[in-house]
Amino acid sequence: MCRVNGAVSGRTTVRGSGVCFKVDRECAYVLTCRHVVSGVRNFTLEFWKGGQVVYSHSATVKKVYQSVDAAVLVISISRTKPDRIPSAVPVSEKEPSKGDLIYSAGCPAGGYPTMFEGSIVGKDQKGNLIFIPPPAGGRSGSGIFQDGKIVGILWGRSDERCGYAVSCADLADQLQGKQEMPSNLFISASWCKACDTIKPVIEALKKAGVDIKTIDYDENTYLAELYKINSLPAYVNAKGDVLSGAQTKDTLLKFYGAKQ
């Protein structure tokens, strides 16, 4: 596991926890929460052993899930000494059942890493794992483990009665390399005047049957790096192509692959 630090307004603060789930020749990948990485591009991950930080790595956002509170950070390890490469904990494809014992490791409130045991109560309507007892505050991004594998990522608690975690069974395909196809996106910001002029066009496209998700740039800054976006408004189609600037309805219909 690791402690996730991120810089906001020039000040580095602890954002949450994370757990390494994959290592290849070039990179190591860390699973955490979407709200832990929100609004930040660059991170420092501190890896612990024996109650102290043994090494740290710079990381960037590789993927943010929109449907659940999860994200993936990536570390370049091509020039890293072998003894400083994080160890990976595999992701389980099997979801824990009601009554199963689980344990978790993380840095509560940005402090020293600790562990606790619990048990699965069930799932909520959105598919999140529910467990007891409730976790200590500040554990967002901590891994939930069973039989030596990651079964969930802790993201919150409710009224001191229980805790919630994203089920890794819902992410297994993507975490093992089967990537989701990008959606049709319209990326804008509250301070972007050009974006306001395009919003009526986007609404017209939606009424015409084009499925477009409107994304706030400031709340999803990882998109700028992921799609190499340099100006707003920006558009991403289902193929991952990117278009920027003020565009006409006909141009966007063709770009999003809609029938005219």
ABEGO torsion letter per residue (X at the ends): XBBBBBBBGGBBBBAEBBBBABBBAABBBBBBBAAAABGBABBBBBBBBGGBBABBBBBBBABBBAABBBBBBBBBAAABBAAABBBBBBBBABBBBBGBBBBBBBBBGGBBBBBBBBBBAEBBAAGBBBBOBBBBBGABGBBBBBGGBBABBBABBBGGABBBBBBAAAAAAAAAGBBBBBBBBBBBBAABAAAAAAAAAAAAAAAAGBBBBBBBAAABAAAAAAAGBABOBBBBBAAGBBBBEBBBAAAAAAAAGBBX
